[in-house]
């Protein structure tokens, strides 16, 4: 056991997970969280690991999906975020979605009750003091201006930024269930689900056209000081999708495929808006894929044009905030330390990963690296064939895009996906039957997932985690 603490700045998913992993290794931690001393543009509470956007951790399918594989690896590594997520699960088809308040309360309780973790409610408004010799900065996309400036100064670079958006949440009892119906796409039953885990609101072609016109004409929030900031493709505002072409939302969050109107099975909807349960009581539902920068008045007016939501009451309206991240492949080493000042290690979204689970995963691995360093142990990185290894390589090697030329960097935030993994040997047949098309793709993905679990488990065993 070490007597000297590691400092973690930021009590989000990454910071909480990092602190938890170090405590498991008998390393004391001081977790610095500025809320409620200083708030942010997106947080509503002072709870640790507050979910500010969606309540979904996305797919939990560890056999066919890269996110599901990351879930499985995190569970093997005794992740606090996954433990609390599983304990606060709400139905969401094949996805893992959580009661957002129950989840953050569980994380907060676990951290508060851990004797090796001290929570310090204060803002770290500059570079950490020199006597903090082992620091994890996990301040996420909403890093305070003072700390952001200090980081930029020590890296001699400008942080990149992009827009991130929040979807509205609707009170269930204000949804017209004589128009809407419960169904998961293709009736898919997932963990904790029934195959009827989403509320679906149908639009015919005329209704869809009017809705798209309203999105395009609706009054938007403007951020002139953020001009030139791009959007993250995985969190695109619905009206920005519509600007790319009126049919774009129909091939995204409003796609009607795999859904049959329970009230009128013979009529195929032209577009469908889905809502996913947001809390354990089932009293709140969020509009899936409906991140928006519409002004509040425009949101209520336009979203009530959706059949089934004509009387919708909103527990929270959508919004937009700026997300910042480092040019990590240039600035960080393979164990997430700042090359210019190795006592500083970064974790979570600020490193250029995107998504709750990806952020927590990088917090987990940063915590393990920092603990090993504090205890004087050798540090090894997870295999590239694992989800942890693939994501870590994207962050620390990426495209090394500063090579593109002065001021140009193509490194962008990314969710875990199969494109980050080394290829598997081509799967040509199963049981003597030759595979083609979609079957072949599915077989390859399953092979990647099986390999990932096996290799990550072997790495954990090498590290002394698994008997």
N, C-alpha and C positions, 0 to 999 in steps of 0.2 A: 504493500500500500504506500502511496505517496502522501506526504504531508502538505506539499505545496499545491495550491489549486490551479486549475486551468480556468481561464476566464472565457465565457461565451457571451457574445453581445447579440441580443435578439432572442425573444421568446416565442418565435413562431414554430412551425413544424420542424424545420431544420435545427434550430437552436435547442428546442426541447429534446429532440431525438439525440443530438450530440451530447447534451448534458447527461441524459439517461444512460447512454452507452458508456460514458466515462465512469459514472457512478457504479455501473455493473463491474467495471474493472478495478474498483476500489481507488479511484482517483477523485479527490474532492474537486468540486466545481462551484464557481460563482457565476450565476446566470443573471446577466444584466438585461432588464426589460424596461423601456422608457415609459410605456403606458402604465398607469394613467397620468404620470407627471407630464408627459407630452403625448398628444394623440396623433393620429394620422388621418389622411383623407378618406380612408376606406374602413378602418376598424371601428367597431361599435362598442366593444367591451374592453376590459383590461385582462381578460382570460388569456392564458397561454394557448398557443396553437389555434387561435381563432381562424375560422374559415371565412374569408372575406368575399369569395366569389361563389362558385358552385359548392354543393355539398357532396359531390361525387368524386370518388377515388378511381372512377372509370372501371374498365373490365377487370373481373376477378378470375378470368379463365386462364389458368396457368399452363394449359396444354396448347392453346392456340393463339394467345395474345401476348405481346411483349410487356404490356402493363401488368397483366396477370402474372407473368413470370417474375416481374420485379416484386409484386406482392408476396409471392411464394418465397423468394429469396430473403425478403425482409422478415418474414415470419420465422424462417430458419435462424436468422441472426437476432431473434428476440427483440424485435422492434416495438417500442412503446406506442408509436403511432398506429401500427397495424393492430396491436392488442386492443387499444382504445377504439379503433375503427370497427373492429369485429364486435366489440361489446355494445356498440351504439348503432348497429346496422339498421337501416330501413329498407323496405322493398325497392328494388331498382332493376329488375330483370337480371341480366348476367353481370351487372355492374355491382360494385361495392359503394353504396351511398350511406351516409350517416346522418343521424340527428346532430346538426351542427353544434347546438348548445350543449347537449349531453356529451358529445365528443370532446369539446374543448374543456368542459368541466372535469372530465375523467383525466385528461392529460395534466391539467392544473393540479388536481388532487394528488396524482402520483408524484409529480415533481415536488410539491410542497411537503409531502410526507417522507421524501427520501432524505435521510440524515446527511448524506454526503453532498447534497446540493443546497446552496444558499441563494435565494432569489434577492436581487438588489434592484429595487424599483427606482431607476435613475436613467437619465440620458447620458450616454457616452458621446460628448459633443466634439470630439476631435480624435486624433490618433491615440490609441491606448497608451498609458504611461509606460516608460521604458522598463520598469520593474515587473510588468506583466510579460513574462518571458514565453508564455504559451497561450495564444489567444485564437479563438474561432470567431470570425465575424459572420453572422448569419442574419443580417438585418433585412434581407429580402428586397422586394421591389420598391419598398417604401422607406428606404434608408433615409435618415434625417439629413437635411442639407449640410449641416456642419460636418457630420461624419463623411458624407459623400465627398465634400471638398477636400477633407484631410486625406482620403483614399486617393483621390485624383492627384493630389500634390506628391504623395509618396511614389505613385506609379508613373508620374510625369506623362499622364495621358488623360483623355477625356472619356468618361464612362459613356457607353452606348445606352440608348433608351428606346422603348416602344410603348404604345398604348395598350392598356389592358382594361377590360370592361366587365361589368357586373350585370347579371340578369335579374329581372324583377321576381318577387315572391308574392303569391296570391293566397288569400284565405280560402280554404277548401269550401266552406259553406256558402261562398259567394259564386261558386262555379255552377252553371246550369247543367246538371247531369241528365236532363231530358234531351240535351243536344250532344253533350260529350259522353265518352264511355271509357271504361278501363280496359286496357290491353297493352301488352308488351309487343314490340315489333316481331312478327312471325310467331307470336305466342311463346317466345323463348322464356324458359324458366331458369332463373339463375339462383345464386346463393341467397337464401332468405326470401326468394321471390315466388310468385304463383303463376307467372305468365300474364298477369293482369296488373302490372305494376306502374303503368303510366296512364295519365288522363289524356285523352286524345280529343282535340277540337277540330272538326272538319270544315274545309272551305271548298265551295265549288269554284269553277273557273272565273266567274264574274266576281265573286267575293274576293278571290285571291288577287285579281287584277286591281280592284279598288284598294285593297290592303297595301299592295306594293306601291301604288301611287301615293297613298297617304304616308308611307314610310319615307318616300323620296321628298315629299313636300313638307314633312313635319319639321318644326323648329328644332335645331340642333344646338347643343352646347359647344361653344367655341373656346379654344385654348390657343390664343395667338402666340403666347410665349413658347408653346410646344410645336410650332409649325415645323414641318419636315420630319417629325417623329413618325415612324411607321407603325402599323398595327401588327400584333402577333397573329399569325394566320390561324392558330388554334383557338383564338378567342375574339373572332371578328364580330364587330357590331352588326346587328341584323340589317340596319339601313345601309351600311357600307356594302354588305353582300348584295343588296338590291341595286345599289349603284353600279355594280359590276355586270348587271343584266337582270331583267325581271324574273328569269327562270332560275337564277342562281340559288335562292333560298329553297326552291323545290327539289334541288339536288343536294341540299344540306339539311338544316334542322327541320324544314317543312316538308320533307319527302313523304309521300303517302304510301310507299311500298311496305308490304307486310302487315297492313292494317285493314280491318274490315269493320265498317260502321255497325255497331250492335243494334242501333235503332233503325237502320235502313241498309241491310246487307247487300242489296242489289245495286246500290248507287256507289260508285267509286269516287272517293274524294279527290279533288285536284291538288289540294295541299292539306297538310295536317300540322297543327301546333301541338306539341307534347309538353306535359307538365310532369315533373317527378317529385315524389314525396320528399319534403325537406326536414321534417322533424318526426320523432317517434310517435307522437300522438296522431299524426296524420291530419293535422289542422292546417298545415302550410304546404304549398306546392310551388316549386320554382319553374319558370318557363325555360325549357331546355333549349340552349343555343340562342337565346334572345338577349345577349349582351347588347347594350345600347348606349348611345350618346344623345338620344332625344331628350329634350327638356321635360321636366316632370309633367307639366300640363299636357304636352303632346303625347307622352307615354300613356297616360290614363285614357285620353280620347282615342288614340289609335289602337291600343291593345284591346279596348272594349268593342272594336269592330269585329273581333274574332268570335265566331259563333260559339256559344258556351261561356264566353267571358264578357258578355254584354253588361253584366252587373258586377263585374269583378271588383273586389276590394283588395288593395295592395298593402301587404305588410311591409314591403320595401320596394322601392322603385329602382330601376337600373341606373348605372353610373359609369364613369370613366376615370381612370387614373393613369399616371405615367409610371412605367416600370423601368428600373435601371439595372444594368448588369455590366460585368467586366468583360474585357477582351481576354478571357481566361487562357486560351491557348498560348498567348504571348506572355501573360503576366504571372501565371501560376505554374508550379512544378507538378510532377505526377502524383504527389500526395497533398495537393491543394494548398501548398504554402506559397505566399507571395515571394517571388524570386528576389525582389528588391529589399525585402525585410522578412526573412523566413520565420520569425516568431509569430507572424500573422498568417493564419490559415482561414480560408473562406469556405462557406458551405451554403447550400440552398440556392434559391433563385438568382441571387446576386452573381453566381458563378456562370449563369447562362444555361441552366436547365429550366424546363417549364413544366408546371404541374405540381399539385400537392405531393404526390407520391415520389416523384423525381426529387423534389426539394428535400423531403424527409430522408430519402435514401442517401443523398449527399451529406446530410447532417449526420446520419448514422456512420458513414464511412469516415467522415472527418473526425468524429468523436473517437472512433477506434484508432485512427492514425495518431491523434493527439495523446490518447491514453498510452499507447505504445511508446511514444516519444518521451512522455513524462516518466514512465517506468523503466526507460533505458532498454527497451526491447527492440528487436529488428522489426522493420515495417515492410510488409509485402502487399502488393495491390491485388485485388480480385482478378481472376482470369478474364481475358477479353471475351471469352465465350459466354460469360454470365451477363445478366442485365446490369449488375453493378459495374463490372469491368467495361462493358460497352459504353455506358453512360459516362463513366469517369474518363474514358479515352476521348470521347467527344468534347468534354469540357477542357481537358488539359492538353490535348493535341489538336482536335478539331481540324479546321482547314489551314491553321497558321496563316490566317488571311492577311496579316500585315505585309506579307510578301507581295500582295496585289499592287502595292504602290503607296506613295505618301498619302496618309489620311484615309486610306481605303481598308475596310475590314469586312469580310463576308461572314464572319462568325455571327451566328444568330441563335437565340434560345431554341431549344428543341425538346420535345417529349421523347421518352424512350420509344423506339420503333425498330422493326426488324432490319431496317437499312443500316443500323449502327453495328450489327453483329457480323463477324466473319461468316462467309457462306458455309453451308454444310455440303457434304457430298450429295450430288443430285439423287433424289429419290425417284427411281424409274418405275418400280412396280411393288405391289403388295400381294402376297400369296399367289405369285405367278401372274397377276393381272397388271397389265401395263397402265400406268397413270397418265392422264392428260389434263391439260387446262387447270381448272379450279382445284380438282382433286390433287394434282401434283403440287400446287401452291400450298394447299392445306397440309399435305404430308411434309413438305419442307419446313413449314413453320412449326409443326409439331416436333420435328427433329431438332430444330434450334432450341425449343423450349426444354425438351428432354435433356439435351446436352448441357444447357445452361444450369438446370437444377443439379445435375450430377456433378458438374465441375465446381459449382459454387459450394455444394455440400462438402466436396473434397477439400476445397480451400479452407472452409471453416474448421474441418477436422484437423488440418495441418496447423491452424491457428490455435487449436485447443478448445474450440467451441463445442464440437460434437464428439461424443464417445465413439 
